[in-house]
Amino acid sequence: MTLRAYFLLNVLDDVDQPEFVKILRELERTPGVEFVDSVSGAYDMVVIVDTSTSIESVVANIKEKAWVKSIEVLRIVSIFERSSGMRGSRT
């Protein structure tokens, strides 16, 4: 079974366009990273992770990079794994 997640990343403000492209390419080569794309809005990049090890190890690997400003992890949870207790109870 693999573990999947979306990472929302922000890079440091002083990263210029050529360096940003290098960062994106570096992320694409990172073990566990399936897809990387730049986005506009509150974050600079979205990363799709699919790993057989652990999400935490991929996060730790990326957080070590000097250009990382912040990273938000959104774990993918199968709708079949969600417990009924996660919803508000209805009577």
N, C-alpha and C positions, 0 to 999 in steps of 0.2 A: 504494500500500500504506500502510495506517495502522499506527501503533505503539500498542500498548495496554499498560497497567500498572495495578496497584492501588497506591495510596498509603495508608499507615497513618499518621495524624497524631495528635499530641498537642498540645493548646493549653496556654498558660500556666495555672498553677494559680489565678490570681486572676481568670480570665474567669468572669463570672456568666452565668446562664441567658439573659437577653435579648441579651447580647453574643454568646453562643454561637450563638444563632439567626441573628443578623446575619452572623456568620462563615460559617455554613453557606450562607446565601443568597448571600453574596459568592463563595464557592467555586463555587456552581452557575452563576454568570455568567462564570467564568474560562474563557478560550479553551482548548479541549482537554479540559475536564472534562465528562464524560458524565453522571456520577451522584455524589451525595454523600449519606452517611447517617451518623447518630451511632450509635456502638456502645458496649457496655460491655466492660470487661476491660482489657487492657494499653494500649489505644489509645482515643482519643476519637471518631475519625471514620475512615471508609473512603471513599476517593475512587477512582472509576473514570475513567481517562484514556484517550481515544482521539484521537490527533492525527496529522496528516500532517507535522508539522514534526519536533520531537524531544521525547522524554520529558524531557531535561535542561532544555529551555527552560520547560516547565511547572513542573518542580521549582523552578527558579530563581525563577520568578514567585511561587510560593507561599512559598518560604523568605524572601523579602523582607518578608513580613508580620510586623508587630511581635508578633502573638499566637502565632506558631509556636514551640512548644517543641522538637518533633522531628518528623522525617518519615522513614518507611521506604518504599523503593521496591521493589515486586515486579513485575518485567517479566513480561508474559505471553509465553510461548514455545510456539509450536505444537508438538505432539508430532511433527509431520512434519519440523520443523527441528532437533530434538534429534539430536545425533550419537550413534552407538552407543558412542562412547568415553566418554560421560557416565556410563554404567552400569559397574558392576564387571564385569570380564571373566570369562566363564565358559568353561571348557574341558571 
